[in-house]
């Protein structure tokens, strides 16, 4: 740990390289936002909502061609679309970890490759969460198709998501995960020793993704209520999650966000009673 700390303190900040890394992350995020916007404005916008994959003859044919395709193909496409959303919403929040890691490994010939491994591990963690989200969404849809009462009271799922996200704002788990995000140097020094570079870099990225999921999963599920193809809500939620995760005053959002979500759940209930 002392060696890492000394290396970090001794390293020049290299503003040009810091700016290049920030520009790269910003550029990738911008491309992802652009792709999502183009998708939502296209004739295939319904697929952005992840509930109409099988309406396409091409996708239906693909599902028939792949063993278990009616489950595997929608799940894979859903998770890939989810990763596109994560690239837009969450990738820029990895800058503190990537920036410190770049300084620590600046003399290594494989430094850029290791940064790519970290990003890949981060996205894989969110990809796995996307599969879980798809399974839960599919389970709710399956139950709704078999229960006329539940199908007629689908708004209850929205209330449950909003209420759970609001309550989660005060949970110990959320702030345990946020602590890891707020201490990028400690996070890196606990996992990077340079003895197995690729494996350690992968663990860095994957663990960072897991903690990111841990503090943001509830707000991400709110997308199912407001619409996974709604760019405006995506931007608002992305800003809230980025502030909570990276800004020193992010903790102050706990109460305003929690209260707003609980009030939204109450308003949705009142509107449907």
C-alpha positions in Angstrom: 0.0 0.0 0.0 2.8 2.4 0.9 4.5 1.7 -2.5 1.3 2.5 -4.3 0.8 5.7 -2.3 4.3 6.8 -2.9 4.0 6.1 -6.6 0.7 8.0 -6.8 2.2 11.0 -5.0 5.4 11.0 -7.1 3.6 10.7 -10.4 3.1 13.9 -12.4 -0.5 14.7 -13.1 0.0 14.9 -16.9 -3.0 17.2 -17.5 -3.0 16.4 -21.3 -3.4 12.7 -20.6 -6.0 13.3 -18.0 -7.9 15.4 -20.5 -7.5 12.7 -23.1 -9.0 10.0 -20.8 -11.9 12.3 -19.8 -12.5 13.1 -23.5 -12.4 9.4 -24.4 -15.0 8.5 -21.8 -17.1 11.5 -22.7 -16.9 10.6 -26.4 -17.9 7.0 -25.8 -20.8 8.1 -23.6 -21.9 10.7 -26.2 -21.9 8.0 -28.9 -24.0 5.7 -26.7 -26.4 8.6 -26.0 -26.6 9.3 -29.7 -27.3 5.7 -30.5 -30.1 5.6 -27.9 -31.6 8.8 -29.2 -31.5 7.5 -32.8 -33.0 4.2 -31.7 -35.9 5.9 -29.8 -36.6 8.2 -32.8 -36.5 5.3 -35.3 -39.3 3.0 -36.6 -37.9 0.4 -34.3 -38.4 2.5 -31.1 -40.7 -0.1 -29.6 -37.7 -2.4 -29.3 -36.0 0.0 -27.0 -38.7 -0.7 -24.4 -37.5 -4.4 -24.5 -41.0 -5.8 -24.6 -41.6 -6.3 -28.4 -38.6 -8.2 -29.6 -40.7 -11.1 -30.9 -42.9 -8.7 -32.9 -40.2 -8.6 -35.5 -40.2 -11.4 -38.1 -36.4 -11.4 -38.2 -36.1 -11.8 -34.4 -38.8 -14.4 -34.4 -37.0 -16.4 -37.0 -33.7 -16.0 -35.1 -35.5 -17.3 -31.9 -36.7 -20.3 -33.8 -33.2 -21.0 -35.2 -31.4 -20.9 -31.8 -32.0 -23.7 -29.2 -34.1 -22.2 -26.5 -34.2 -19.0 -28.6 -37.4 -17.6 -27.3 -35.6 -17.2 -23.9 -31.9 -16.8 -24.9 -32.3 -14.3 -27.8 -34.5 -11.8 -26.0 -32.4 -12.1 -22.9 -29.1 -11.5 -24.8 -30.6 -8.6 -26.8 -32.0 -7.0 -23.7 -28.7 -7.3 -21.8 -26.8 -5.8 -24.8 -29.3 -2.9 -24.9 -28.9 -2.5 -21.2 -25.1 -2.2 -21.6 -25.6 0.5 -24.2 -27.6 2.4 -21.6 -24.9 1.8 -19.0 -22.2 3.1 -21.4 -24.3 6.3 -21.8 -25.3 6.7 -18.1 -22.5 5.2 -16.0 -19.3 4.9 -18.0 -18.2 8.5 -17.3 -18.5 7.8 -13.5 -15.5 5.4 -13.8 -13.2 8.4 -14.5 -11.8 8.6 -10.9 -10.8 5.0 -10.8 -9.4 5.0 -14.3 -7.6 8.3 -13.8 -5.8 7.1 -10.6 -5.0 3.7 -12.2 -3.6 5.4 -15.2 -1.2 7.4 -13.0 -0.1 4.3 -11.1 0.6 2.3 -14.2 1.9 5.1 -16.5 5.3 3.4 -17.0 3.9 0.1 -18.0 3.9 -0.8 -21.7 0.5 -2.4 -21.3 -1.1 0.5 -19.4 -3.7 1.2 -22.1 -4.7 -2.4 -22.4 -5.2 -2.7 -18.7 -7.5 0.3 -18.7 -9.5 -1.5 -21.4 -9.7 -4.6 -19.2 -11.0 -2.5 -16.3 -13.7 -1.0 -18.5 -14.6 -4.5 -19.8 -15.0 -5.8 -16.3 -17.2 -2.9 -15.3 -19.5 -3.5 -18.2 -19.7 -7.2 -17.6 -20.9 -6.6 -14.1 -23.7 -4.4 -15.5 -24.4 -6.9 -18.3 -25.0 -9.6 -15.6 -27.3 -7.2 -13.8 -29.1 -6.6 -17.1 -29.8 -10.3 -17.4 -31.3 -10.3 -13.9 -33.4 -7.3 -14.7 -34.7 -9.0 -17.8 -35.6 -12.1 -15.9 -37.5 -10.1 -13.3 -39.3 -8.1 -16.0 -40.1 -11.3 -17.9 -41.4 -12.9 -14.7 -43.8 -10.0 -14.0 -45.0 -10.1 -17.6 -45.6 -13.8 -17.3 -47.6 -13.4 -14.1 -49.6 -10.6 -15.7 -50.5 -12.8 -18.7 -51.9 -15.5 -16.4 -53.6 -13.3 -13.9 -56.4 -11.0 -15.2 -56.4 -9.1 -11.9 -52.7 -8.5 -12.0 -52.9 -7.5 -15.7 -55.6 -5.0 -14.7 -53.5 -3.6 -11.8 -50.1 -3.4 -13.5 -49.6 0.0 -11.9 -48.9 -1.9 -8.6 -45.5 -3.0 -10.1 -44.7 0.7 -10.7 -45.7 1.6 -7.2 -43.5 -1.2 -5.7 -40.5 -0.2 -7.8 -40.8 3.5 -6.8 -41.4 2.7 -3.1 -38.5 0.3 -3.0 -36.1 2.8 -4.7 -37.2 5.5 -2.3 -36.7 3.3 0.8 -33.3 2.1 -0.6 -32.0 5.7 -0.4 -31.6 5.2 3.3 -30.2 1.7 3.3 -26.9 0.7 4.8 -26.0 -1.3 1.7 -26.3 1.7 -0.6 -23.9 3.7 1.4 -21.5 0.8 1.9 -21.3 0.7 -1.9 -21.0 4.5 -2.2 -18.1 4.5 0.2 -16.2 2.3 -2.2 -17.0 4.6 -5.0 -16.0 7.7 -3.0 -12.5 6.2 -2.1 -11.1 5.3 -5.5 -7.4 5.2 -4.3 -8.2 2.8 -1.4 -10.4 0.7 -3.7 -7.5 0.3 -6.2 -4.8 -0.2 -3.6 -6.7 -3.1 -2.1 -6.9 -4.9 -5.5 -3.9 -3.9 -7.6 -0.4 -5.3 -6.8 0.9 -5.7 -10.3 1.7 -9.4 -9.9 -1.1 -10.7 -12.2 -1.9 -7.5 -14.2 -4.8 -8.7 -16.3 -6.5 -10.6 -13.6 -6.1 -7.8 -11.1 -7.3 -5.2 -13.7 -10.3 -7.4 -14.5 -11.1 -7.7 -10.8 -10.8 -3.9 -10.4 -13.3 -3.3 -13.2 -15.7 -6.0 -12.2 -15.7 -5.1 -8.5 -16.2 -1.5 -9.3 -19.1 -2.5 -11.5 -20.6 -4.6 -8.6 -20.3 -1.7 -6.2 -21.8 0.6 -8.8 -24.7 -1.8 -9.3 -25.0 -2.0 -5.5 -25.6 1.8 -5.1 -27.5 2.4 -8.3 -29.7 -0.7 -9.0 -32.8 0.8 -7.4 -32.7 4.0 -9.4 -32.0 1.9 -12.6 -35.1 -0.1 -12.0 -37.1 3.2 -11.9 -36.4 3.2 -15.7 -39.0 0.4 -16.0 -41.6 2.8 -14.5 -40.8 5.9 -16.5 -39.9 4.0 -19.7 -36.6 2.5 -20.7 -36.7 4.4 -24.0 -37.3 7.8 -22.4 -34.1 9.8 -23.0 -35.2 12.7 -20.7 -35.7 10.4 -17.7 -32.5 8.6 -18.5 -30.5 11.9 -18.4 -32.1 12.9 -15.1 -31.5 9.5 -13.5 -27.9 9.4 -14.9 -27.2 12.9 -13.4 -28.6 11.8 -10.0 -26.5 8.6 -9.9 -23.4 10.3 -11.1 -23.7 13.0 -8.4 -24.3 10.5 -5.7 -21.4 8.3 -6.8 -18.7 10.9 -7.6 -19.5 14.3 -6.0 -18.5 15.2 -2.4 -22.0 16.5 -1.7 -23.7 13.5 -3.3 -24.8 12.2 0.1 -27.1 15.2 0.4 -29.3 13.8 -2.3 -30.3 10.9 -0.1 -33.3 12.6 1.4 -34.6 14.7 -1.6 -34.4 11.6 -3.9 -35.9 9.3 -1.3 -38.8 11.6 -0.5 -39.4 12.3 -4.2 -39.6 8.6 -5.0 -41.9 7.8 -2.1 -44.2 10.7 -3.1 -44.2 9.4 -6.7 -45.3 6.0 -5.4 -48.1 7.6 -3.3 -49.2 9.8 -6.3 -49.3 6.8 -8.6 -51.4 4.9 -6.1 -53.8 7.7 -5.6 -54.2 8.2 -9.4 -55.2 4.5 -9.8 -57.5 4.1 -6.8 
